[in-house]
Amino acid sequence: MPRPVAIVGIGSTKMGELWKYSFRDLAMKAGTSALTDAGMSGNEIQALWGGNMSAGQFLNQEHVAALIVDYVGLAGLHISATRVEQACASGGAALREAILAVASGYYDIVMAAGIEKMTDVDGGTAAKILASAADQEWEALMGATFPSLYALIAREHMQKFGTTSEHLAAAAVKNHRNARNNPLAHFRNEITIEQVLNSPMISSPLHILDCCPLSDGAAAVVVTSAERAKEFTDTPIYINATAQASDYLAVYDRREIATFDSTVVASRSAYQQAKLEPKDIDVCEVHDCFTIAEILAIEDLGFFDKGTGGTATEEGETEIGGRIPINPSGGLKAGGHPVGATGIKQVYEIVQQLRGEAGKRQVNGAEIGMTHNIGGSGATCVIHILSRESS
Amino acid sequence: MPRPVAIVGIGSTKMGELWKYSFRDLAMKAGTSALTDAGMSGNEIQALWGGNMSAGQFLNQEHVAALIVDYVGLAGLHISATRVEQACASGGAALREAILAVASGYYDIVMAAGIEKMTDVDGGTAAKILASAADQEWEALMGATFPSLYALIAREHMQKFGTTSEHLAAAAVKNHRNARNNPLAHFRNEITIEQVLNSPMISSPLHILDCCPLSDGAAAVVVTSAERAKEFTDTPIYINATAQASDYLAVYDRREIATFDSTVVASRSAYQQAKLEPKDIDVCEVHDCFTIAEILAIEDLGFFDKGTGGTATEEGETEIGGRIPINPSGGLKAGGHPVGATGIKQVYEIVQQLRGEAGKRQVNGAEIGMTHNIGGSGATCVIHILSRESS
């Protein structure tokens, strides 16, 4: 059996259009705040994994894991530093590599970070870069962008299950409401169903308020063996499961388009590892890059029957205090979506929830949490189950 | 102690300007040939790590690990697929993640692949993309390219140790001679010292024949637990050590510029893991992106005293049949350098050497081999020690 692993420190920047901060600044802020939270000095970190989708295209900078180590001030230690890229699931995938590394026994104390600086290019360029997570030859070259791919998925879901624009809007409204109480969220304003429905159409049926923003941001966590975790904190959060699955890169190639098989397969593996069922999860951060993505996620994760995610959302079952609180942070929609950082940002939220440190957005009595991080239009899914108790 | 790991299958494309083959074709060829070599079907692969430096910039395609799984024909299995990027050390880093994953016990049989398609853009664009592995803000923006950074390093080595242009040329001449017998090499022509010295100056003192080419290519290996290795092959090659180290991203920031501390630190860790010394290594593939890089490597790995790499090369100590055969494949210089694939290509060669299947370029009686894979101008070094015997 793999060696048990825990998280003993978390750090995050604010998410948003952070004009004043460079990629390097964001790395430094998130990394040092995770160290501070863990009460350790950088000298104790033995290796780093950095999740980043596309600094190459956004900033003409590859090799960013070495850059992160350098700007966090650890270059003189010559530690191993590795960048992981799984499109918008880069953060979750980076954490996963850090977990495998500690589980293997090669390392005892490592850092997983996620960073993206997206607002140094114009919106059109950003859309083109993001589309490079889709199938370039069979989707992007033909003009498909992420909003249009998710719009196709939404149309299919509507036709098949009767999901409505109001159902989709309800996810955005709930996430904006949650983000009010998240000081690091990109947007902290409340919105209404009407505002969503009257906002400009991006790719029918998705309005602009069905879409997450382009954000800058970074987050980091310190990972260690469960055995050593209490050296650093009284409230380690244990990794109960780490799972990842893939799918055909192009949406048209898939068995079905209103289900992400990557989510189904990864979550099945995660539940099995943790010996848990969907009903055991107390709080979950899902990958709502578009409102339809949240509907898919809560169905494919097994929280609601297929096709009922829209009504469940409209009926408040995913609110804080509902049957299964989804995205208490505000999710990607309101919390922000700095693509390579998002997977770690989700873990940051869940660790706060399980520690009982989430303030006004606290899910009462949360003992077991989940993160769900999607790459592209579903060709990658990374899932983690975290818990207050070691398994 | 981490669980021991072995390589049971290898595959590689030819390296070169492969106009007829796309990124996808290369992935498919390398992946399927590694499976064939391991005598297994794709259904047995539980996860994949793909090393790639910059498909984002070369091809507007991120998320390439999902793409590889798709085009290798495994998308329907929904296995975990993760891209690793450490500039030109992406391949070595991908293998390392695969090793950690099997060592952890999470997986039993996985694939590590490296791929790069570099010749779909013009040379100037390629140079700019490659420079994104350097420090964009403090090196590349000021006009530094990889040849110029390595030229600085060469000048320092010359001034400090009396290394000459002839010493550098001797590495290129030897590597071209070795590549004659490597059917997959990019260049298979012999060259002379005079030809190197009379070839166009790229960045003084580096002539064009001191520089490796831009290559397309892919290579893949199948990794499993040492315990299960003999189920697949009579000649598993065991991983005795996997080590990785970083350094300041920008060359000017370093303690010293004619030594790669990343190589020194990673090799020290590797020797320690394997309980070996430099004299125990029978054959080594080093990262000779420029001739000076080979001189640095053979010193920093401990094969020769600092400053004597040039004379050792000139005197034939690194020839096949010499004291320590370096780059029997032809290295990066003649074998080719498809950046993200190089680290796996090196392992492909060493596995062939240790199996005794290297034909006319066989190092007699090779029992223990090493690979040395550099990212950027030395901010990353990945080292593996491989052996015929399990440790």
Interface residues (C-beta under 8 A of the other chain):
Chain A: M1 P2 R3 S22 R24 A47 M53 S54 G56 Q57 L59 N60 Q61 E62 H63 A65 A66 L67 V69 D70 A75 G76 H78 I79 S80 A81 T82 R83 V84 E85 Q86 A87 A93 R96 E97 L100 A101 A103 S104 G105 Y106 K128 I129 A131 S132 A133 A134 D135 Q136 E137 A140 T242 A243 Q244 A245 S246 D247 Y248 L249 A250 D253 D261 S262 V265 A266 G375 G376 A379 T380
Chain B: M1 P2 R3 S22 R24 A47 M53 S54 G56 Q57 L59 N60 Q61 E62 H63 A65 A66 L67 V69 D70 A75 G76 H78 I79 S80 A81 T82 R83 V84 E85 Q86 A87 A93 R96 E97 L100 A101 A103 S104 G105 Y106 K128 I129 A131 S132 A133 A134 D135 Q136 E137 A140 T242 A243 Q244 A245 S246 D247 Y248 L249 A250 D253 D261 S262 V265 A266 G375 G376 A379 T380
